[in-house]
């Protein structure tokens, strides 16, 4: 019998727009609140960038606790991913929220999706930035 592939949905979202729904019908998954990390939106031209931009990454690494935040999340999700793989579960959702869904949550979702892809190649990862249509870009 073939093992089920664990599908992992990683999303960024804006708390202003509400929590993401669970399309798999499992009642949700992880929701990490990124609002405890300093917001690059408040700093000049970073306002018009996203968590995908190098300048924002440098800001997070040099001026915030984001690296520790991401490392802590890796430890937490590893426990669940390993358990879900062992039990052959089909779906897991990992969500990251911040005020606008443009900087902190996007960066976190990008980093965690990449981490999972590299560490768990037997999974299928989908990455969605739910607020991308509302990003403030120049």
N, C-alpha and C positions, 0 to 999 in steps of 0.2 A: 504494500500500500504506500502511495506517495504522500510525503509530509506536506502539510499545508504551509503556504508561504505567509509569514507574518507581514501584513501590510501596515506600515506606520505613516500616519498623516501628521506632519509637523506644520503648524500654522502660526503666523503672527496675526495679531488683531488689535483693534483699538477698543479700550473699555467703553469709550463714548458710544460705540456702535453695538455693544453687547457681546456676550460670550458666543463663541462658535458652537454651532449645533454639531451633533455627532451623526454623520451620515451612515455609519455602520450600525447604529441602533443599540450600542452597548451602554449608553448612558454617560458617555464622555471619556475622560482620561485625565491626563495631567494638565493643570493650568498654572503656569508660573507667572507671577506678577513682577514685571521688570521696572516698576515705578520707583523702586528703592535705589535705582542707579541714576546718577546725575544725567540729566537730559541734555543732549547736544543741541536740541532745538533752541535752547536759550543762548547759544554762542554763535553770533555772527552768521557767516555763510553756511555753517553746518546745518542751519535750519532748512536749507533747500537741498540737502543731500538725503541719503537714506542709510540704513544699516548695512547696505551692500558696498558703500563707498570707503575707499582706503582712509580718507581723512577722518571719517567717523570711527573706523576701527582704531586708528592711532589715538584718537581722543579717549575711547574706552580703555585702551591698554595703559595709557599714560596718566589718565586723570580720574579713573573710577575703580570700583571694586568688581567690574565686569568679569575679569579673568577668574576670580574666585567664585563668582556667581555661576559661571559656565561650568567650572570644574565640579562644583557641588551638584549641579543638575546631572552631570554625567554619572556621578556615583549613584544618584537616586534612580535614574532611568535604567541603568545597567541591571539593577536588581529585577526590575519588572520585565525588561526585554528578555533576559535569560530565563526567567520563569515562564513567560509567555511562549518562548521557543520550545522549552521543555514540554509544556502542556499542549502545544500545537494550537494555540489561540490564533485567530485569524486577523484581528485588528487591534491597533493601539493608536491613540491620539495624544499628541504632545503639543500644547498650545502656549504661546508667549504673548502676554498682553502688556501694553503700555498706554499712555494717554492718547497719542495720535496714531499708533500703529505704523510708524515710519522709521524710527531709529533703533530704539532699544529692543523692541520685540522682533524686529526684522533681523537685526544682528544676531540675536540669540537663536532664532529659528534657523538662520543660515548655518551658524556654527554647529548646532546640535544635529541638523540634518546631515551635514558633511561627516560629523563624528560617527553617526549611526551607519552611514553608507560604507565608511572605511572599516569600522569594527565588526559590523554584522552584514557581510555581503549576501547572506542568505535571506535577508529581508527585502522588501520592496518599499522604498521611501518616496512619499509625495510631499512636496513643499509648496505651501500656499501662503501668499501674503494677502490676507483678506481685505486690507484697507488700501491697496496699491492705487486704486482709482482716485483716492482722495489725498495722495501725497502732494505736499507743497514743493514743487520743483520749479526752478527758474526756467 
